[in-house]
Amino acid sequence: MAYAAHMFVRNRTAWLFAPVLLVLWVAVAVKAAPQESHPEPTVSSAPERAIRFAVIGASTSAGFGCSALDVRADGRYGDAVDLARFVKVACSGRKCVVTDLASGYFFFSPIAQGRAQMDRALKSKADAVLAIDYLFWYAYGSDGPTGELLKDESERAAKLEIGLAQLARCECPMVIGDIPDMSRAVGKMLSQSQLPKRETLTLLNARIQDWAKGRKNVCVIPLDALSRDLRENGAITIDGTEWRAAKDEPLLQSDELHPTARGLAGLTAITLGSIEPLLPPALQSSCSRDPASILRALLASLPKLPEPRAKPLAPAPSTAQPSAPSVSPPANPPAKQAA
């Protein structure tokens, strides 16, 4: 009887430990079995980084008076536009950051404005600086290199050197423009005293070209030649193709100084085409260089304008004949005087 009780306790203990032993056996068997290799998940390559531009310059880059309008079936779309906005839509195929530093008030103080804009452009860590009209007011204007009134025509060259010295601070790719002949704007947006003489323009543009020759990071857009083509042929040439005014859409505003949206689309295409060879290979082919495509992209990005408020209808004129005013007799008529 004692032996039977002993065997019962022994067998019961074995059954209690059986699950534990089974788990240990499975663990050992799994560890001993050859493990199937699973490759580590590959980490995707870093996302394409943004291309960064800084826009510096005067009223053309700032979009003075420049607006775009697109009439669609469901309403009117429009907005004020500038070079920075055109660059963004032209480079919409990749992430694009544009630091817009251009100012329509550049002409008030070009020396101070130019220095402040370059300071901020350098802080922006841009991949490229777009300065197509930056030098304009270092040649035009009634102020000399010291900020005082211009004493003589020769001081324009000294003022230009101040602008070039600011541009020389930039080591990244940069596109600038030479000085165009905008004499047709005299009497509209320019005074005669602000206009350089033709021979002065020739000398200043030669100096700009000579300054840029020794700088591999700089490209010069021939704004003077482009403005001449526009005056003589009514068009500018972009990559061998003429870019003309459309019906009711000229390239210059009526002030003969600032581009329209169509004109600014052309300048954007020229600017981006000029800067591209100077960019690192990874940032090239990022932006459109076709002015028609750029203009279409800009129009597609415009916000819808509110519907014009309907004028209240004027009340219809009354057809009733006006009644004669009634005249009440005086309360106390004057007494008649004897003849």
C-alpha positions as CSV (number, residue, x, y, z in Angstrom):
1,M,0.0,0.0,0.0
2,A,2.8,2.4,0.8
3,Y,4.5,1.4,-2.5
4,A,1.4,2.2,-4.4
5,A,1.1,5.6,-2.7
6,H,4.7,6.3,-3.5
7,M,4.3,5.5,-7.2
8,F,1.1,7.7,-7.3
9,V,3.0,10.7,-5.9
10,R,5.9,10.1,-8.3
11,N,3.7,9.8,-11.3
12,R,1.7,12.8,-10.3
13,T,4.9,14.9,-10.0
14,A,6.1,13.8,-13.4
15,W,2.8,14.9,-14.9
16,L,3.0,18.2,-13.2
17,F,6.5,18.9,-14.7
18,A,5.7,17.5,-18.1
19,P,4.5,20.8,-19.7
20,V,7.7,22.5,-18.4
21,L,9.9,19.9,-19.9
22,L,8.0,20.1,-23.2
23,V,8.6,23.9,-23.4
24,L,12.3,23.4,-22.7
25,W,12.6,20.7,-25.3
26,V,10.9,22.9,-28.0
27,A,13.1,25.8,-27.2
28,V,16.3,23.7,-27.5
29,A,15.0,22.2,-30.7
30,V,14.3,25.5,-32.2
31,K,17.6,26.9,-31.2
32,A,19.4,23.9,-32.6
33,A,17.5,23.9,-35.9
34,P,19.1,25.9,-38.8
35,Q,17.7,29.4,-38.9
36,E,16.3,30.8,-42.1
37,S,18.1,33.9,-43.0
38,H,16.1,37.1,-43.5
39,P,17.8,40.0,-45.1
40,E,17.7,43.3,-43.2
41,P,15.2,45.7,-44.6
42,T,16.9,48.2,-46.8
43,V,16.7,51.8,-45.7
44,S,15.3,54.0,-48.5
45,S,17.7,56.6,-49.9
46,A,17.5,60.1,-48.5
47,P,14.6,62.2,-50.0
48,E,15.5,64.5,-52.8
49,R,16.6,67.7,-51.1
50,A,15.2,71.1,-52.0
51,I,16.8,73.5,-54.4
52,R,17.2,76.9,-52.7
53,F,17.2,80.2,-54.5
54,A,17.6,83.8,-53.2
55,V,16.1,86.6,-55.3
56,I,17.7,90.0,-54.9
57,G,17.2,93.2,-56.9
58,A,14.7,95.9,-57.7
59,S,11.2,96.4,-58.9
60,T,11.4,94.1,-61.9
61,S,12.2,91.1,-59.6
62,A,9.7,92.4,-57.0
63,G,6.9,92.4,-59.6
64,F,6.1,96.1,-59.6
65,G,2.6,96.5,-61.2
66,C,2.7,92.9,-62.4
67,S,-0.4,90.8,-62.1
68,A,-1.9,87.8,-63.9
69,L,-5.5,87.1,-64.8
70,D,-7.0,83.9,-66.0
71,V,-10.7,83.7,-67.0
72,R,-12.2,80.2,-66.7
73,A,-15.6,78.7,-67.1
74,D,-16.2,78.9,-63.3
75,G,-14.9,82.4,-62.7
76,R,-11.9,84.7,-62.7
77,Y,-8.6,83.8,-61.2
78,G,-5.8,86.3,-60.6
79,D,-3.1,87.7,-58.3
80,A,-0.1,89.9,-58.1
81,V,3.0,88.0,-59.3
82,D,6.8,88.4,-59.1
83,L,10.0,86.6,-60.1
84,A,10.1,84.5,-56.9
85,R,6.6,83.2,-57.6
86,F,7.5,82.4,-61.2
87,V,10.6,80.5,-60.1
88,K,8.5,78.4,-57.7
89,V,6.0,77.3,-60.4
90,A,8.8,76.7,-62.9
91,C,10.6,74.4,-60.4
92,S,7.5,72.6,-59.2
93,G,8.9,69.2,-60.2
94,R,10.9,69.2,-57.0
95,K,10.9,70.9,-53.7
96,C,11.9,74.5,-54.2
97,V,12.6,77.1,-51.6
98,V,12.8,80.7,-52.7
99,T,13.9,83.5,-50.4
100,D,12.4,86.7,-51.9
101,L,14.5,89.7,-51.0
102,A,13.8,92.0,-54.0
103,S,12.3,95.4,-53.3
104,G,10.4,97.9,-55.4
105,Y,12.0,100.6,-53.1
106,F,15.5,99.7,-54.1
107,F,15.9,103.0,-56.0
108,F,15.4,105.1,-52.8
109,S,18.8,103.9,-51.5
110,P,20.5,101.4,-53.8
111,I,23.8,101.3,-51.7
112,A,22.0,100.6,-48.4
113,Q,19.4,98.3,-50.0
114,G,22.0,96.4,-52.0
115,R,24.1,95.7,-48.9
116,A,21.2,94.6,-46.8
117,Q,19.8,92.3,-49.5
118,M,23.2,90.6,-50.0
119,D,23.6,90.2,-46.2
120,R,20.3,88.3,-46.1
121,A,21.0,86.3,-49.2
122,L,24.2,85.0,-47.7
123,K,22.4,84.1,-44.5
124,S,19.8,82.1,-46.5
125,K,22.5,79.5,-47.6
126,A,21.0,79.5,-51.1
127,D,22.2,77.2,-53.8
128,A,22.0,80.1,-56.3
129,V,21.3,83.8,-56.2
130,L,19.1,85.4,-58.9
131,A,20.1,89.1,-59.2
132,I,18.8,90.0,-62.7
133,D,18.1,93.7,-62.0
134,Y,20.3,94.2,-58.9
135,L,22.7,96.5,-60.7
136,F,20.1,98.7,-62.4
137,W,20.0,101.4,-59.8
138,Y,23.8,101.4,-59.4
139,A,23.8,102.8,-62.9
140,Y,20.5,104.7,-63.1
141,G,19.3,107.3,-60.6
142,S,20.1,110.9,-59.5
143,D,22.3,109.9,-56.6
144,G,26.0,109.4,-56.7
145,P,28.3,106.9,-54.9
146,T,28.2,108.8,-51.6
147,G,24.4,109.1,-51.6
148,E,24.5,112.8,-52.5
149,L,23.1,114.1,-55.7
150,L,25.1,113.0,-58.8
151,K,27.7,115.6,-59.6
152,D,28.6,114.3,-63.1
153,E,28.1,111.4,-65.3
154,S,31.5,109.8,-64.4
155,E,30.2,109.1,-60.9
156,R,27.9,106.4,-62.3
157,A,30.9,104.2,-62.8
158,A,32.0,104.7,-59.2
159,K,28.5,103.8,-58.0
160,L,28.5,100.6,-60.2
161,E,31.8,99.5,-58.5
162,I,29.9,99.5,-55.1
163,G,27.3,97.2,-56.5
164,L,29.9,94.9,-58.0
165,A,31.7,94.7,-54.7
166,Q,28.5,93.5,-53.0
167,L,28.0,90.8,-55.7
168,A,31.6,89.7,-55.2
169,R,30.7,88.6,-51.7
170,C,28.6,85.8,-53.1
171,E,30.5,82.5,-53.9
172,C,27.5,80.4,-54.9
173,P,26.2,80.3,-58.5
174,M,24.7,83.7,-59.4
175,V,23.0,85.2,-62.4
176,I,23.1,88.9,-62.9
177,G,21.9,91.3,-65.7
178,D,23.7,94.0,-67.4
179,I,22.2,97.5,-67.7
180,P,19.4,97.9,-70.3
181,D,18.5,101.1,-72.2
182,M,15.1,102.1,-70.8
183,S,15.0,105.6,-72.3
184,R,11.4,105.1,-73.4
185,A,10.4,105.2,-69.8
186,V,11.5,108.8,-69.4
187,G,8.5,110.9,-68.7
188,K,6.6,107.9,-67.4
189,M,8.5,106.1,-64.6
190,L,11.9,107.8,-65.1
191,S,13.1,111.4,-65.1
192,Q,15.7,112.6,-67.6
193,S,18.2,113.1,-64.7
194,Q,18.0,109.4,-63.7
195,L,18.9,108.2,-67.2
196,P,22.6,107.4,-68.0
197,K,23.9,108.5,-71.4
198,R,24.1,105.8,-74.1
199,E,27.9,106.0,-74.0
200,T,27.9,105.6,-70.3
201,L,25.7,102.5,-70.6
202,T,28.2,101.0,-73.1
203,L,31.1,101.6,-70.7
204,L,29.2,100.2,-67.7
205,N,28.2,97.1,-69.5
206,A,31.7,96.5,-70.7
207,R,32.9,96.7,-67.1
208,I,30.2,94.2,-66.0
209,Q,31.3,91.7,-68.6
210,D,35.0,92.2,-67.6
211,W,34.1,91.7,-63.9
212,A,32.2,88.5,-64.6
213,K,34.9,86.9,-66.8
214,G,37.1,85.9,-63.9
215,R,34.2,84.4,-61.9
216,K,33.1,80.9,-62.8
217,N,30.1,81.2,-60.5
218,V,28.6,84.2,-62.4
219,C,26.5,84.4,-65.5
220,V,25.4,87.6,-67.1
221,I,22.0,88.0,-68.9
222,P,22.3,90.5,-71.7
223,L,19.3,92.7,-70.7
224,D,20.6,95.5,-72.9
225,A,20.4,93.3,-76.0
226,L,17.1,91.9,-75.0
227,S,15.5,95.3,-74.5
228,R,16.8,96.4,-77.9
229,D,15.3,93.3,-79.6
230,L,12.0,94.1,-77.8
231,R,12.0,97.7,-79.1
232,E,13.0,96.8,-82.7
233,N,11.3,93.4,-83.2
234,G,8.6,93.3,-80.5
235,A,10.0,90.0,-79.2
236,I,12.9,88.4,-77.3
237,T,14.7,85.2,-78.2
238,I,14.8,82.4,-75.6
239,D,16.8,79.2,-76.5
240,G,16.5,80.1,-80.2
241,T,12.7,80.7,-80.1
242,E,11.0,84.1,-80.2
243,W,8.8,85.0,-77.3
244,R,6.3,87.6,-78.5
245,A,3.5,89.6,-77.0
246,A,0.1,87.9,-77.3
247,K,-3.2,89.6,-78.1
248,D,-4.0,92.0,-75.3
249,E,-0.8,90.8,-73.5
250,P,2.4,92.8,-74.2
251,L,5.7,92.0,-72.7
252,L,6.2,95.4,-71.1
253,Q,3.7,97.4,-69.1
254,S,2.6,100.8,-70.3
255,D,5.3,102.5,-68.2
256,E,7.9,101.0,-70.7
257,L,10.0,99.9,-67.7
258,H,8.4,96.9,-66.0
259,P,7.5,93.6,-67.5
260,T,4.0,92.2,-67.6
261,A,3.3,88.6,-66.4
262,R,4.0,87.4,-69.9
263,G,7.3,89.3,-70.0
264,L,8.3,88.1,-66.6
265,A,7.6,84.5,-67.7
266,G,10.2,85.1,-70.4
267,L,12.7,86.6,-68.0
268,T,12.2,83.6,-65.7
269,A,13.0,81.1,-68.5
270,I,16.1,83.0,-69.4
271,T,17.2,83.3,-65.8
272,L,16.8,79.6,-65.0
273,G,18.4,78.5,-68.3
274,S,21.4,80.7,-67.4
275,I,21.9,79.5,-63.9
276,E,21.4,75.8,-64.6
277,P,25.0,75.0,-65.9
278,L,26.4,76.6,-62.8
279,L,24.5,74.4,-60.4
280,P,25.8,71.1,-59.0
281,P,24.8,68.1,-61.2
282,A,22.3,66.9,-58.6
283,L,20.4,70.2,-58.9
284,Q,20.4,70.5,-62.6
285,S,17.3,69.8,-64.8
286,S,15.1,70.8,-61.9
287,C,13.2,73.7,-63.5
288,S,11.4,74.4,-66.7
289,R,13.1,76.7,-69.2
290,D,10.1,77.1,-71.5
291,P,8.3,80.4,-71.1
292,A,4.9,79.1,-72.3
293,S,5.0,76.2,-69.9
294,I,6.1,78.5,-67.0
295,L,3.2,80.9,-67.8
296,R,0.7,78.1,-67.9
297,A,1.9,76.8,-64.6
298,L,1.6,80.3,-63.1
299,L,-1.9,80.7,-64.4
300,A,-2.9,77.3,-63.0
301,S,-1.7,78.3,-59.6
302,L,-3.8,81.5,-59.3
303,P,-6.4,81.8,-56.6
304,K,-10.0,82.4,-57.6
305,L,-11.2,86.0,-57.3
306,P,-14.4,86.9,-55.5
307,E,-17.3,87.5,-57.7
308,P,-17.9,91.2,-58.2
309,R,-20.7,92.5,-56.1
310,A,-23.9,93.3,-58.1
311,K,-24.9,96.9,-58.1
312,P,-28.3,97.5,-56.4
313,L,-31.1,98.2,-58.9
314,A,-32.1,101.9,-59.1
315,P,-35.8,102.4,-58.2
316,A,-38.1,102.7,-61.2
317,P,-39.2,106.2,-62.0
318,S,-42.8,107.0,-60.9
319,T,-45.4,107.5,-63.6
320,A,-47.9,109.4,-61.4
321,Q,-48.3,113.1,-62.0
322,P,-47.1,115.2,-59.1
323,S,-49.9,117.0,-57.3
324,A,-49.8,120.7,-57.0
325,P,-48.7,121.8,-53.6
326,S,-51.5,123.1,-51.4
327,V,-51.1,126.6,-50.0
328,S,-52.8,127.4,-46.7
329,P,-54.1,130.9,-46.2
330,P,-52.4,132.9,-43.5
331,A,-54.0,132.6,-40.1
332,N,-54.4,136.4,-39.8
333,P,-54.7,138.0,-43.2
334,P,-53.5,141.6,-43.1
335,A,-56.1,144.3,-43.0
336,K,-56.8,146.3,-46.1
337,Q,-55.7,149.9,-46.0
338,A,-58.0,152.7,-47.0
339,A,-57.1,154.3,-50.2
